[in-house]
Amino acid sequence: MFAALVGWLALAKGLDGSTVAGFVLVAVGFVLVKRRVLRSPLRRRISAAPSGQTGSREE
């Protein structure tokens, strides 16, 4: 991501559809590979919330 930002800002390179699609593909792949690791903190947070609350801070 850093390389894309530097290329976009410093080198005046544009972002085209294939670049965005590539980032989306990498992000989805990361989430699929790490889904168990990402899910466990969410489960702890949800189970620690008092009943009737989902952990969000809506007021």
C-alpha positions, 0 to 999 in steps of 0.5 A: 500500500505504501508503494502505491501511495508513493507512486500516486503522490510522488510520481504522479501515477494514476490509480486505475481499475486494475490497481484497485481490484488488486488491492481488493483481491489482496485484502480479501485474501488476507481476511480469508487466511486470517479469519480465525485470528480476526474472529477471536477478539470479536467473539471475546468482545461480544461475549464480554458485553452485558446482555442486550448490548452488542459492544457498539457505542450508539447513544 
